[in-house]
Amino acid sequence: MDKKKGLINVIVSIAFKILLLVGALLVRRFLIQYIGNEANGLYSLYTSIIGFLAVAELGVGSAITFCMYRPIVNGETQKVSALYNLFTKLYLIIGGIILVGGLVVMPFLPYFAKDYQSLDVNLYLTFGIMLAATFISYLFSSKTSLINAYKNNYITTTINSVGMIIQYALQIVVIIYTKSFFWYLICQVLAIAVQWVATEIVARIKYADILKDKSKVDDETKHSVVKNVKALFMHRIGGVLVNTTDSIIISAFIGVVILGKYSNYTTIMVSMTGVISLFFTPLTSIIGHLCAKGDINEINKYYNFFYAFNFAVGTLFFLGYYGIIDNLITLLFGDGLEMSKMVSSVITVNYFVQFMRQATLLFRDATGTFYYDRWKPIFEGILNIVLSIGFVYLGSWIFGAENAVIGVILATIVVNLTICYIIEPHVLYKYALHRSAKNFYIKNYICVILFILALGLLNVCLISCDNQVSELFINGCISICISVIPIFVLILFDKDFRYYLYIFITKIKNKITKA
């Protein structure tokens, strides 16, 4: 495995992600302070609707990188060019479908945005601006995928991150001086345009030969691509139905005000999850090249390591999130935007459960086994919508209107634990790792139980202070101390993790000794 390039990808991704996290939180604070929490909720709704429309992408991005791994490893430049040309056409078609789909949805926006009247904005114009930004992003998506396929994720990460930093800077200035939601969204279009220009320049410099070659894919390759795209299309639908419909359901059944509060919690959560996920996602192409070589024993070795690491990192970060989230909401966005501890605990469990799929999904994408569980996401998505709508009424009846959002989150947790936790490992173990997943099932559910027990212990140990900063610091330290317990249990019973931990510590000692 190309460890050096993998390390570069991870370091660059994490550094920029932290900067973007700070920028996103600052922008959200100014948005709420100068325009209102309703605008915050409306922006979250727009993001969810466009995410739903992006199902048209059909999973082409993952299909591109997977199909290119083997010809890149084998030095088949002409085949890489042919695949690039095919995907360029597909992305243009996809962008057009999303654009048309957005125009069709526009007349129904008032039905999705309950209580939107409290915000003086033109729903159709502002949504159209976000739709335009999304369409522009597809004009250079094939070049981004090409760069990533060559394991240069750090380049695309840098371009995207610099573009986002420019966007955040412009948005803060615009919010302060214009207090306009319209100009706030225009900044997003400008930032996407900057990323487009930068990607074009880099691609034309590094991969000029590939871009100039107008080769077409052969029938066998086209059949393989179509097969993978169909499978990833189903995965894409499932992901959209699970992850984007929650916000739409909350907005339509509860209101944009509650969605605004909820989105503050999830924005911090998603941003933090995005940071820790970068320990995994930048390595997809690296592991893809490893899997293309076909060494099953080495693939198994790396998968065991990533799963154990997945649990250790997830436990530390998500317990930390729960310990400080209410203080963060107050400090970052102001008083009166906090939700109940019950809501934050359910959000924490939901995202931890989803995060524990990281290692499995990473190796699924890298090995191309997404075809074998292609029907899973459809059933997963439909069940999530049905349960979410049913649970939102049940949650309102049991917990009250303010906490009705708990029902929507519980539906997602149930779907993940009963469908994703069973089917995804089964497919990976059967078709890529070539062994039984029985022991993994036991370990996976035990890890979730350990985390929930640790979360319950943390809830009992949290303290209250008059000073928000002091309370945040003390509870953060408490969460770190408690996270050591489940991680220690993992070290005690997982021999693979102990083995890799020993190797890592030994390497560090050797480097210190040599220095």
C-alpha positions as CSV (number, residue, x, y, z in Angstrom):
1,M,0.0,0.0,0.0
2,D,1.3,3.5,-0.9
3,K,1.6,4.7,2.7
4,K,3.3,7.9,1.9
5,K,0.6,9.2,-0.5
6,G,-2.1,7.9,1.8
7,L,-0.6,9.8,4.7
8,I,-0.4,13.0,2.6
9,N,-4.1,12.6,1.6
10,V,-5.1,12.2,5.3
11,I,-3.1,15.0,6.7
12,V,-4.1,17.5,4.0
13,S,-7.8,16.5,4.4
14,I,-7.8,16.7,8.1
15,A,-6.0,20.1,8.2
16,F,-8.5,21.7,5.7
17,K,-11.5,20.0,7.3
18,I,-10.7,21.6,10.7
19,L,-10.3,25.0,9.0
20,L,-13.6,24.5,7.2
21,L,-15.3,23.4,10.4
22,V,-14.4,26.7,12.0
23,G,-15.5,28.6,9.0
24,A,-18.8,26.8,8.7
25,L,-19.6,27.5,12.4
26,L,-18.7,31.2,12.1
27,V,-20.9,31.6,9.0
28,R,-23.8,29.8,10.7
29,R,-23.4,32.1,13.8
30,F,-23.5,35.2,11.7
31,L,-26.5,33.8,9.6
32,I,-28.5,33.2,12.8
33,Q,-27.4,36.5,14.4
34,Y,-28.1,38.8,11.5
35,I,-30.8,37.1,9.4
36,G,-32.4,34.6,11.8
37,N,-32.7,31.0,12.8
38,E,-35.5,30.6,10.2
39,A,-33.0,31.3,7.4
40,N,-30.8,28.6,9.0
41,G,-33.6,26.1,8.8
42,L,-34.5,27.1,5.3
43,Y,-31.0,26.6,4.1
44,S,-30.9,23.1,5.7
45,L,-34.2,22.3,3.9
46,Y,-32.7,23.4,0.5
47,T,-29.7,21.3,1.1
48,S,-31.8,18.3,1.8
49,I,-34.0,18.7,-1.3
50,I,-31.0,19.1,-3.6
51,G,-29.4,16.2,-1.9
52,F,-32.5,14.2,-2.7
53,L,-32.4,15.3,-6.4
54,A,-28.7,14.3,-6.5
55,V,-29.9,10.7,-6.6
56,A,-29.6,11.2,-10.3
57,E,-25.8,11.0,-9.9
58,L,-26.4,7.2,-9.8
59,G,-23.2,6.6,-7.9
60,V,-21.1,7.5,-10.9
61,G,-18.3,9.1,-8.8
62,S,-17.6,5.8,-7.0
63,A,-17.9,3.9,-10.3
64,I,-15.4,6.1,-11.9
65,T,-12.7,5.7,-9.3
66,F,-13.3,1.9,-9.0
67,C,-13.2,1.3,-12.7
68,M,-10.0,3.3,-13.1
69,Y,-8.0,1.5,-10.4
70,R,-7.0,-1.5,-12.4
71,P,-6.1,0.2,-15.7
72,I,-4.0,2.8,-13.7
73,V,-2.2,0.1,-11.9
74,N,-1.6,-1.8,-15.2
75,G,-0.5,1.4,-17.0
76,E,-3.3,1.3,-19.5
77,T,-3.5,5.0,-20.2
78,Q,-5.8,4.7,-23.2
79,K,-8.4,2.8,-21.2
80,V,-8.3,5.5,-18.5
81,S,-8.9,8.1,-21.2
82,A,-11.8,6.2,-22.6
83,L,-13.4,5.9,-19.1
84,Y,-12.8,9.6,-18.5
85,N,-14.6,10.5,-21.7
86,L,-17.5,8.3,-20.9
87,F,-17.9,9.7,-17.4
88,T,-17.7,13.3,-18.7
89,K,-20.7,12.8,-20.8
90,L,-22.6,11.0,-18.0
91,Y,-21.9,13.9,-15.6
92,L,-23.3,16.5,-18.0
93,I,-26.5,14.4,-18.4
94,I,-26.7,14.0,-14.6
95,G,-26.3,17.7,-14.0
96,G,-29.1,18.4,-16.5
97,I,-31.4,15.9,-14.8
98,I,-30.8,17.5,-11.4
99,L,-31.5,21.0,-12.9
100,V,-34.8,19.9,-14.5
101,G,-35.8,18.0,-11.3
102,G,-35.2,21.1,-9.2
103,L,-37.4,23.2,-11.5
104,V,-40.1,20.6,-11.2
105,V,-39.9,20.7,-7.3
106,M,-40.0,24.5,-7.1
107,P,-43.8,24.9,-7.2
108,F,-44.1,22.6,-4.1
109,L,-41.5,24.5,-1.9
110,P,-44.2,26.2,0.3
111,Y,-45.5,22.7,1.3
112,F,-42.1,21.6,2.4
113,A,-41.2,24.7,4.4
114,K,-43.7,24.9,7.2
115,D,-43.6,28.4,9.0
116,Y,-41.4,29.8,6.3
117,Q,-43.6,33.0,6.2
118,S,-41.8,34.3,9.2
119,L,-38.8,34.9,6.9
120,D,-39.1,37.5,4.2
121,V,-37.4,35.7,1.3
122,N,-38.4,34.5,-2.2
123,L,-38.4,30.7,-1.9
124,Y,-38.2,30.2,-5.7
125,L,-35.3,32.6,-6.3
126,T,-33.2,31.5,-3.4
127,F,-33.7,27.8,-4.1
128,G,-32.9,28.4,-7.8
129,I,-29.5,29.9,-6.8
130,M,-28.5,26.8,-4.8
131,L,-29.7,24.6,-7.7
132,A,-27.5,26.6,-10.1
133,A,-24.5,26.1,-7.8
134,T,-25.1,22.3,-7.8
135,F,-25.4,22.2,-11.6
136,I,-22.1,24.0,-12.0
137,S,-20.3,21.5,-9.7
138,Y,-21.1,18.7,-12.2
139,L,-19.4,20.5,-15.1
140,F,-16.0,19.5,-13.6
141,S,-16.8,16.4,-11.5
142,S,-15.2,14.0,-14.0
143,K,-11.9,15.8,-13.7
144,T,-12.1,15.6,-9.9
145,S,-12.7,11.9,-10.1
146,L,-9.8,11.5,-12.5
147,I,-7.4,13.2,-10.1
148,N,-8.7,11.1,-7.1
149,A,-8.3,7.9,-9.1
150,Y,-4.6,8.6,-9.3
151,K,-4.4,8.8,-5.5
152,N,-4.0,12.6,-5.6
153,N,-7.0,13.3,-3.3
154,Y,-5.0,16.0,-1.5
155,I,-5.1,18.1,-4.7
156,T,-8.9,18.0,-5.0
157,T,-9.2,18.5,-1.3
158,T,-7.1,21.6,-1.5
159,I,-9.1,23.0,-4.4
160,N,-12.4,22.3,-2.7
161,S,-11.3,23.6,0.6
162,V,-9.8,26.9,-0.7
163,G,-13.0,27.4,-2.6
164,M,-15.1,26.9,0.6
165,I,-12.8,29.2,2.6
166,I,-13.4,31.9,-0.1
167,Q,-17.1,31.2,0.1
168,Y,-17.2,31.5,3.9
169,A,-15.2,34.8,3.9
170,L,-17.6,36.3,1.3
171,Q,-20.7,35.1,3.1
172,I,-19.6,36.6,6.5
173,V,-19.0,40.0,4.8
174,V,-22.3,39.8,2.9
175,I,-24.3,38.8,5.9
176,I,-22.9,41.7,8.0
177,Y,-23.3,44.4,5.3
178,T,-26.4,43.3,3.5
179,K,-28.3,41.0,5.9
180,S,-29.5,39.3,2.7
181,F,-30.2,35.6,2.3
182,F,-30.1,36.1,-1.5
183,W,-26.5,37.4,-1.5
184,Y,-25.5,34.8,1.0
185,L,-26.4,32.1,-1.5
186,I,-24.8,34.0,-4.4
187,C,-21.4,33.6,-2.6
188,Q,-21.8,29.8,-3.0
189,V,-22.1,30.1,-6.8
190,L,-19.0,32.2,-6.9
191,A,-17.0,29.7,-4.8
192,I,-18.1,26.8,-7.0
193,A,-16.9,28.8,-10.1
194,V,-13.5,29.3,-8.5
195,Q,-13.2,25.5,-7.8
196,W,-14.2,24.8,-11.4
197,V,-11.4,27.0,-12.8
198,A,-8.8,25.6,-10.5
199,T,-9.7,22.0,-11.2
200,E,-9.6,22.6,-15.0
201,I,-6.1,24.1,-14.7
202,V,-4.7,21.2,-12.6
203,A,-6.3,18.5,-14.8
204,R,-4.9,20.1,-18.0
205,I,-1.4,20.3,-16.5
206,K,-1.2,16.9,-14.9
207,Y,-3.3,14.8,-17.3
208,A,-3.1,16.5,-20.6
209,D,-2.5,13.3,-22.5
210,I,-5.6,11.7,-21.0
211,L,-7.8,14.7,-21.7
212,K,-6.7,15.0,-25.3
213,D,-7.3,11.3,-26.1
214,K,-10.8,10.8,-27.4
215,S,-10.8,7.0,-27.1
216,K,-14.1,5.2,-26.5
217,V,-14.6,2.3,-24.1
218,D,-15.0,-1.2,-25.4
219,D,-18.2,-3.2,-25.0
220,E,-16.8,-5.3,-22.1
221,T,-15.7,-2.3,-20.1
222,K,-19.0,-0.5,-20.8
223,H,-20.9,-3.5,-19.5
224,S,-18.8,-3.5,-16.3
225,V,-19.4,0.2,-15.9
226,V,-23.2,-0.1,-16.4
227,K,-23.3,-3.0,-13.9
228,N,-21.5,-1.0,-11.2
229,V,-23.5,2.2,-11.9
230,K,-26.8,0.3,-11.6
231,A,-25.7,-1.1,-8.3
232,L,-24.4,2.3,-7.0
233,F,-27.6,3.9,-8.2
234,M,-29.5,1.7,-5.7
235,H,-27.1,2.6,-3.0
236,R,-27.5,6.2,-3.8
237,I,-31.2,6.1,-3.6
238,G,-31.0,4.4,-0.2
239,G,-28.5,7.0,1.1
240,V,-30.8,9.8,-0.1
241,L,-33.9,8.3,1.4
242,V,-32.2,7.8,4.8
243,N,-30.0,10.9,5.1
244,T,-31.9,13.7,3.3
245,T,-35.5,12.9,4.0
246,D,-35.1,13.4,7.7
247,S,-34.7,17.2,7.4
248,I,-37.6,17.4,4.9
249,I,-39.9,15.4,7.2
250,I,-38.9,17.6,10.2
251,S,-39.6,20.8,8.1
252,A,-42.9,19.6,6.7
253,F,-44.3,18.0,9.9
254,I,-42.7,20.1,12.7
255,G,-41.5,23.4,11.1
256,V,-38.4,25.2,9.9
257,V,-37.8,26.7,13.4
258,I,-37.3,23.3,15.0
259,L,-35.3,22.3,11.9
260,G,-33.1,25.3,12.4
261,K,-32.3,24.2,16.0
262,Y,-31.9,20.6,15.0
263,S,-29.6,21.6,12.1
264,N,-27.3,23.4,14.5
265,Y,-26.7,20.2,16.4
266,T,-26.3,18.1,13.2
267,T,-24.0,20.7,11.5
268,I,-21.5,20.4,14.4
269,M,-22.0,16.6,14.3
270,V,-21.6,16.3,10.6
271,S,-18.6,18.6,10.6
272,M,-16.9,16.7,13.3
273,T,-17.8,13.3,11.7
274,G,-16.4,14.7,8.5
275,V,-13.1,15.4,10.2
276,I,-12.7,11.9,11.7
277,S,-14.0,10.3,8.5
278,L,-11.0,11.7,6.8
279,F,-8.9,9.1,8.6
280,F,-10.7,6.7,6.2
281,T,-12.1,8.2,3.0
282,P,-8.8,9.6,1.6
283,L,-7.5,6.1,1.7
284,T,-10.2,4.6,-0.6
285,S,-8.1,4.9,-3.7
286,I,-5.0,3.6,-1.9
287,I,-6.9,0.5,-0.7
288,G,-8.5,0.2,-4.1
289,H,-5.0,-0.1,-5.7
290,L,-4.2,-2.7,-2.9
291,C,-7.3,-4.7,-3.6
292,A,-6.7,-4.6,-7.4
293,K,-3.5,-6.6,-6.7
294,G,-5.7,-9.4,-5.1
295,D,-3.8,-10.1,-1.9
296,I,-6.7,-11.4,0.3
297,N,-4.6,-11.9,3.4
298,E,-3.4,-8.3,3.3
299,I,-6.9,-7.0,2.6
300,N,-8.2,-8.9,5.7
301,K,-5.3,-7.5,7.8
302,Y,-6.0,-3.9,6.9
303,Y,-9.8,-4.3,7.3
304,N,-9.4,-5.6,10.9
305,F,-7.1,-2.7,11.8
306,F,-9.5,-0.1,10.3
307,Y,-12.5,-1.5,12.1
308,A,-10.8,-1.4,15.5
309,F,-9.5,2.1,14.8
310,N,-13.0,3.0,13.7
311,F,-14.4,2.1,17.2
312,A,-11.6,3.8,19.2
313,V,-11.9,7.1,17.3
314,G,-15.7,7.0,17.2
315,T,-16.0,6.4,21.0
316,L,-13.6,9.3,21.8
317,F,-15.2,11.8,19.5
318,F,-18.9,11.0,20.0
319,L,-18.7,10.9,23.7
320,G,-16.8,14.2,23.5
321,Y,-19.6,15.6,21.3
322,Y,-22.3,14.7,23.8
323,G,-20.3,16.1,26.7
324,I,-19.9,19.6,25.2
325,I,-22.6,20.0,22.6
326,D,-25.1,22.1,24.6
327,N,-22.3,24.5,25.7
328,L,-21.1,24.8,22.1
329,I,-24.6,25.6,20.8
330,T,-24.9,28.4,23.3
331,L,-21.4,29.8,22.8
332,L,-21.5,29.6,19.0
333,F,-25.1,30.5,18.1
334,G,-26.5,32.2,21.2
335,D,-29.0,31.5,24.0
336,G,-32.4,29.9,23.4
337,L,-31.3,27.5,20.7
338,E,-30.5,24.5,22.9
339,M,-32.6,21.3,22.6
340,S,-33.2,18.7,25.4
341,K,-30.5,16.3,26.5
342,M,-32.8,13.5,25.2
343,V,-32.5,14.9,21.7
344,S,-28.7,15.3,21.9
345,S,-28.3,11.8,23.2
346,V,-30.3,10.3,20.4
347,I,-28.4,12.3,17.8
348,T,-25.1,11.1,19.3
349,V,-26.2,7.4,19.2
350,N,-27.5,7.8,15.7
351,Y,-24.3,9.2,14.3
352,F,-22.1,6.7,16.2
353,V,-24.1,3.8,14.8
354,Q,-23.6,5.2,11.3
355,F,-20.0,6.0,11.9
356,M,-19.3,2.4,12.8
357,R,-20.1,1.5,9.2
358,Q,-17.1,3.5,8.0
359,A,-14.5,0.7,7.7
360,T,-17.0,-1.7,6.0
361,L,-18.1,0.9,3.5
362,L,-14.5,2.0,2.8
363,F,-13.6,-1.6,1.9
364,R,-16.8,-2.1,0.0
365,D,-16.1,0.8,-2.3
366,A,-12.5,-0.2,-2.7
367,T,-13.2,-3.8,-3.5
368,G,-16.2,-3.1,-5.7
369,T,-18.6,-5.4,-3.8
370,F,-21.4,-2.8,-3.8
371,Y,-23.1,-4.8,-6.6
372,Y,-24.1,-7.7,-4.3
373,D,-26.2,-5.7,-1.9
374,R,-27.7,-3.4,-4.5
375,W,-31.3,-4.1,-3.3
376,K,-30.5,-3.3,0.4
377,P,-30.6,0.5,0.1
378,I,-34.0,0.5,-1.6
379,F,-35.6,-1.4,1.2
380,E,-33.6,0.6,3.8
381,G,-34.7,3.9,2.4
382,I,-38.4,3.0,2.1
383,L,-38.5,1.6,5.6
384,N,-36.8,4.7,6.9
385,I,-39.4,7.0,5.4
386,V,-42.3,4.9,6.7
387,L,-40.8,4.7,10.2
388,S,-39.9,8.4,10.3
389,I,-43.4,9.6,9.4
390,G,-44.9,7.2,11.9
391,F,-42.4,7.9,14.6
392,V,-42.6,11.7,14.3
393,Y,-46.3,11.5,15.4
394,L,-45.4,8.9,18.1
395,G,-42.5,11.1,19.2
396,S,-44.8,14.2,19.4
397,W,-47.3,12.2,21.5
398,I,-44.7,10.8,23.9
399,F,-42.1,13.6,24.1
400,G,-44.0,16.7,23.1
401,A,-43.9,18.8,19.9
402,E,-40.5,20.3,20.8
403,N,-39.0,16.8,21.0
404,A,-40.9,15.1,18.2
405,V,-37.6,15.1,16.2
406,I,-36.6,12.2,18.4
407,G,-39.0,9.9,16.5
408,V,-37.4,10.7,13.2
409,I,-33.9,10.0,14.6
410,L,-35.0,6.7,16.2
411,A,-36.3,5.5,12.9
412,T,-32.8,6.0,11.3
413,I,-31.2,4.1,14.2
414,V,-33.6,1.2,13.9
415,V,-32.9,0.9,10.1
416,N,-29.2,1.0,10.5
417,L,-29.1,-1.6,13.3
418,T,-31.5,-4.1,11.6
419,I,-30.6,-3.7,7.9
420,C,-27.2,-2.1,7.4
421,Y,-25.5,-3.8,10.2
422,I,-26.5,-7.2,8.9
423,I,-26.3,-7.0,5.1
424,E,-23.2,-4.8,4.5
425,P,-20.8,-7.0,6.5
426,H,-22.2,-10.2,5.0
427,V,-21.5,-9.0,1.5
428,L,-18.0,-7.7,2.3
429,Y,-17.0,-10.9,4.1
430,K,-18.5,-13.2,1.5
431,Y,-17.3,-11.6,-1.7
432,A,-14.2,-9.7,-0.7
433,L,-12.7,-11.2,2.5
434,H,-13.9,-14.8,1.8
435,R,-14.8,-15.8,5.3
436,S,-17.8,-15.9,7.7
437,A,-19.1,-12.7,9.2
438,K,-20.5,-14.4,12.3
439,N,-17.8,-13.2,14.7
440,F,-17.9,-9.7,13.2
441,Y,-21.7,-9.5,13.9
442,I,-21.1,-10.3,17.6
443,K,-18.2,-7.8,17.9
444,N,-20.1,-5.1,16.1
445,Y,-23.2,-5.2,18.3
446,I,-21.1,-5.4,21.4
447,C,-19.2,-2.3,20.4
448,V,-22.6,-0.4,20.1
449,I,-23.7,-1.6,23.5
450,L,-20.4,-0.6,25.1
451,F,-20.8,2.9,23.6
452,I,-24.4,3.3,24.8
453,L,-23.4,2.2,28.3
454,A,-20.5,4.7,28.3
455,L,-22.9,7.4,27.1
456,G,-25.2,6.6,30.0
457,L,-22.3,6.8,32.5
458,L,-21.2,10.1,31.0
459,N,-24.7,11.5,31.3
460,V,-24.7,10.8,35.0
461,C,-21.2,12.3,35.5
462,L,-21.8,15.6,33.6
463,I,-21.7,18.7,35.9
464,S,-23.3,22.1,35.7
465,C,-21.4,25.4,36.1
466,D,-22.4,29.1,35.9
467,N,-19.7,29.7,33.4
468,Q,-20.3,28.1,30.0
469,V,-16.6,27.8,29.0
470,S,-15.7,26.2,32.3
471,E,-18.6,23.7,32.0
472,L,-17.5,22.9,28.5
473,F,-13.9,22.3,29.5
474,I,-14.7,20.2,32.5
475,N,-17.3,18.0,30.8
476,G,-15.0,17.6,27.8
477,C,-12.3,16.2,30.1
478,I,-14.9,13.9,31.8
479,S,-16.0,12.5,28.4
480,I,-12.3,11.8,27.5
481,C,-11.8,9.9,30.7
482,I,-15.0,7.8,30.3
483,S,-14.1,7.0,26.6
484,V,-11.0,5.3,27.9
485,I,-13.2,2.5,29.4
486,P,-14.7,1.0,26.2
487,I,-11.4,1.6,24.3
488,F,-9.6,-0.4,27.1
489,V,-12.2,-3.2,26.8
490,L,-11.5,-3.3,23.0
491,I,-7.7,-3.5,23.6
492,L,-8.3,-6.2,26.2
493,F,-10.3,-8.5,24.0
494,D,-9.3,-7.7,20.5
495,K,-5.9,-9.3,19.7
496,D,-5.7,-7.8,16.3
497,F,-6.0,-4.3,17.7
498,R,-3.3,-5.1,20.3
499,Y,-1.0,-6.3,17.6
500,Y,-1.4,-3.2,15.4
501,L,-1.1,-0.9,18.5
502,Y,2.1,-2.7,19.5
503,I,3.5,-2.2,15.9
504,F,2.6,1.5,15.9
505,I,4.2,2.1,19.4
506,T,7.3,0.2,18.4
507,K,7.7,2.3,15.2
508,I,7.3,5.5,17.2
509,K,9.9,4.4,19.7
510,N,12.4,3.4,17.0
511,K,12.0,6.9,15.3
512,I,12.5,8.6,18.7
513,T,15.6,6.5,19.4
514,K,17.1,7.2,15.9
515,A,16.5,10.9,16.4
